[in-house]
Each structure stands twice: as C-alpha cells, then as structure tokens.
Amino acid sequence: MSPAALKAYNSVGVQSDIADATPHQLISKLFSGALDRIASAKGAINRDQQAQKGELLGKAIAIVDGLRASLDHENGGEIATNLASLYDYMEQRLLEANLNNDIERLDEVAGLLKEIKAGWDEMPAEHRVGQHSMENSL
C-alpha cells in the first residue's frame, strides 16, 4: 500500500471510529488523546525538541480545555464545578511544564487525567444513556 493510500485509509478509519462512537466513548477518546500528547511531549523534552514539545502541549491544553468546556454545570452540579477547577489547574500545570521543560508536572497532569479517565470508563452503563445521564451532565 502506498504512503498516500495508507494515510487516506487511516484518516477514514479514524473518522469512522469517531462517527460510530457514543458521546461517552468520545470523551474517553479525548482523555486518551491528551494522555498521548503529554507522553509524546515528554519524549520531545528528552530529545530537546522544543518546537515539537510546544505543539504537543498546546494540543493537550486544547483537549483539556475542550473537556472543561463540555461540562454541563446545570445538571452536573458540584461534580462539574470540581472538574472545571481541576481542568483549569491541569491547564496551568501544562503551561508551566512547557515553559520549564518540567517532566514532573507532565507526570502530575497525566496521573490526574488517568484517574478521571478510569472513573469515566468504569461508569455503569445505566448512567451512560438517557437525557439526564452523567454523560450529559459532565
């Protein structure tokens, strides 16, 4: 398969994967995407690739910002408020990590994201469906 064909195939695969995903699965994919970019940024720091590090952390910050923006404060109550504060904190730590090439801050944010993702992924199915589910309130 040619590189162009492979790229096109992968693009369609990703697009169909997203198109077929439930809202709950999409949020899980956002967590994974942020974690992947943080891990890649750590590698860029270790290789002294400053431009790549900045680009990756910018994408991770955008994903965390998207997670924060998707919170439903009306239905999510205290959980949504607490998550919003935590996402703000994570964005700040990612900015600091970018400025200081600080892998410890990246590890801290990755750990927080992993904990939230684990809780999200373990959410019982009955809370994943319906108009007033946790999925819609977070």
C-alpha angles and dihedrals in degrees: 000000000000120000090247092051092047091050091050091047092050091048092053090045092054093044093050090045089056094042091053095045123104118234088256091054091047091057089049089052090052090055090049092048092053091047091049092051093048091051091049091048089055088055091048090052090051090050092044091240098151099174093050091046091053093048093049094047090047088056092047090051090049091052093049088047089052090051089051092047091051094060115116104218093181094061100020096061117176093355092058091046092050092046091050090055091046092050090050089051091049092050090052092049091050090052090050091047090052093050095045103031085238113172092180091063090049090052090049093053092043089053092051092048091049091053093050092044091050091053091046093049092048094051109129114255093241089065093050098066135056137048096283101038126132086254090064094041096051 
